[in-house]
Amino acid sequence: MSSRSPSSVALLARVIVLTLCCSIAIIPYSHAQNTGGFPGFLQNLFGFKPQPQQAPPANQPLKARAHPRKKQDFVSTAVTRKSGSAAGAPARPIFFVSVLGDSLGMLAAQGLSAAFSDKPEISIADVARDLSGLTRDDYYDWPKAAHDLAVGKQKIDVAVVMVGINDLQPLKEDGETLDTLSDKWRAVYAQRVEKLVSAFHEAHIPVLWVGLPPTSDDRFNAQAIALNEIFREHVEKAGGKYVDIWDAFADQNGQFAAFGPDIDGQNTKLRSGPNGIYFTEAGSRKLAHFLESDIRRAFDRTRPQTDIAALPPDIEQQADDINAEIRREMGAEISPGNSLILAPRPAAGPILSLTARPTAANGRLVGTLGGLGVDTWQDEGALGSPEPRPGRADDFNWPRSQ
């Protein structure tokens, strides 16, 4: 292959460029319009066809043409509202839970509010008091407050109690100061527990009493275990239910664990505050998990049962007719009150032989040939067994007859 000189290559390039320029110059104006000008020429040259563009309507605003409005990508709040009123107002609460106790009771109320956020019919009322307990009734008297709540105008369907972190201190009773966790202290403290629960129990309000969780303070844990033993015995004695959460917030050895699985099984921080006494948001939600099932069961018991929808008169009549036909086929009788009366069932049915020859309704042996009245069984041996024929299946002679 012969090599070309640089001058010949440059001359060839100029010829190509000049040819293209001349081709563009001779394109008719109308043809350029039809093909989109120079881009259209290139599209025709390489076999591409332009996409047809539709002109917007003349009466459409320019702004709308330049920026078309997107479709609505959200659901109106009216759609998510529950039925119950003509305007579709949100459902009003019909079931009420009151949470009593100290600062841990407040956190329990927060967890329950999150747990039942999808049920507006259930209301969670936080009536807990910080720094309160059962030892300092001069600061706040919980047994008296429970009585006032139980007989008050505010409806309560379930009472949740979580108290005790402020109670590990001396207790005063009848002018006497009782040492923490002494025998007299335990007796008086247990009476106050029972009095608080009994106030709700007498008003037919179920009580869920939550025990104390472990902390990083071993001394406090030993005293908390003693309190939990009092709670368990005397809450149930007074008619309430004790809810143990100790193991849920402890490690495999029963010791305090600030981290652990949340309600979704993900390892996260559950405890906060000094010595880990408080709950994080995830911890409060996990705490509420141990109360949810009892509250939901109580809620389901109070919900009115939905009546069965009545059928239209014509469909109901057809259903009655079908049911009556079924009863007649079953041999049942219908009383004047349209109640079902089954025919008496005999103690034993008829005795049927499994080896007897089949007979027709008139007593003749079945199996006549061609309807001629010739009985095949009688034809082959009257009432006895038919004689075997050579080559037939019932011929058991050996050797086989030819």
HELIX and SHEET records of a PDB file:
HELIX    1   1 PRO A    6  ALA A   25  1                                  20    
HELIX    2   2 TYR A   29  THR A   35  1                                   7    
HELIX    3   3 GLY A   37  LEU A   45  1                                   9    
HELIX    4   4 LEU A   62  ALA A   66  1                                   5    
HELIX    5   5 THR A   77  THR A   80  1                                   4    
HELIX    6   6 SER A  103  ALA A  115  1                                  13    
HELIX    7   7 TRP A  142  VAL A  151  1                                  10    
HELIX    8   8 ASP A  183  HIS A  201  1                                  19    
HELIX    9   9 ASP A  218  LYS A  237  1                                  20    
HELIX   10  10 ASP A  247  PHE A  249  5                                   3    
HELIX   11  11 PRO A  274  GLY A  276  5                                   3    
HELIX   12  12 GLU A  281  THR A  302  1                                  22    
HELIX   13  13 PRO A  313  GLU A  329  1                                  17    
HELIX   14  14 THR A  376  ASP A  379  1                                   4    
SHEET    1   A 5 ILE A 122  ASP A 126  0                                        
SHEET    2   A 5 PHE A  95  GLY A 101  1                                        
SHEET    3   A 5 VAL A 158  MET A 162  1                                        
SHEET    4   A 5 VAL A 207  VAL A 210  1                                        
SHEET    5   A 5 LYS A 241  VAL A 243  1                                        
SHEET    1   B 2 LEU A 171  GLU A 173  0                                        
SHEET    2   B 2 GLU A 176  LEU A 178 -1                                        
SHEET    1   C 2 PHE A 259  PRO A 261  0                                        
SHEET    2   C 2 ASN A 267  LYS A 269 -1                                        
SHEET    1   D 2 ARG A 271  SER A 272  0                                        
SHEET    2   D 2 TYR A 278  PHE A 279 -1                                        
SHEET    1   E 2 GLU A 333  ILE A 334  0                                        
SHEET    2   E 2 LEU A 340  ILE A 341 -1                                        
END                                                                             
